[in-house]
Amino acid sequence: MELIFLGTNAGVPSKDRNVTSMVLDLQNKQKSMWMFDCGEATQHQILHTRVKLLRLNKIFITHLHGDHIFGLPGLLCSRSMGGTETRLTVYGPKGIKAFIETALTLSQSYLTYPLDIMEIEDAGFLFDEEGIKVSCEALSHPVPCFGYRLEEKNSPGKLDAQKLKAENIPTGPWLQDLKQGKTITLPDGRAIDGKAYIGPEIKGRCIAIFGDTQPTPNALNLANNADVIVHEATFKHEMAEQANSRGHSTTVQAATLAKNANVKKLILTHISSRYLPEDYVELLKESQHVFSHTEIASDFAIFRL
């Protein structure tokens, strides 16, 4: 999997950063891509990446503030321009359906593909598809806001090549059956149980992607033991009171959550436009002082998960 950041600024764009959007490239057999938020000009940002609208089949909106949704109508229409017919599903808080349908109706736009809009009113399980279970958790912001937790299923263990060699089990088409734990009979007559040659299951990855939020107990449920969390850090910690009063978090508050939730990596995004590129070093230091495995996302940054 790869996480591709298309916009990392909070509120308004700057010369260096666009407003919020990111894409998770699942790199699976279906070649699926899932988008999280879609701020203004997201489709223009896509032109500078390898993200393909045809491969985009799910969009998750965290909340209905403009810097997270104003790019959505245009992107939906652009996806039609090539005659795309593959289904797209949008998930988001109540009101996202009216926003999309109003924009498409008033602009007399039409789509060439089926569009499903799933409005979320309560936290909990959303779906289990493509080997990933997706759930959501309510956050603390002036408008209803959700974070999304993606839990990948465990993968079968790998065949123990050294054990196969040590027991003189030759290569052949039967290896595929052994990988599935089946019992096979070799040409020399030996019966081989595949389960005896398969290593332990490979643990699936867990990713938590937050919307805008001040610190909240629900955040711990969303982030608990995740491999990666993507969390806003709108302000330096010296502005904690102002940040929280607006439903936002600071660098230190995001890092404290990562530490308490026992996560492996924290990626900060949604940085206030008041901060210039030369300020990012200080922002990162604040967070790393609490949680060392912290990085700050920039537009077009790609993180291998």
Secondary structure, DSSP 8 states (H G I E B T S, - for coil): -EEEEEE-EESS--SS--BSEEEEE--STT--EEEEEE-TTHHHHHTTSS--GGGEEEEE-----HHHHTTHHHHHHHTTTTT--S-EEEEEETTHHHHHHHHHHHTT---SS-EEEEEE-S-EEEEEETTEEEEEEE--SSS--EEEEEEE--B---B-HHHHHHTT---STHHHHHHTT-EEE-TTS-EEEGGGGB---B---EEEE--S----THHHHHHTT-SEEEEE--B-GGGHHHHHHTT--BHHHHHHHHHHTT-SEEEEE-EETTS-GGGHHHHHHHHHHH-SSEEE--TT-EEE-
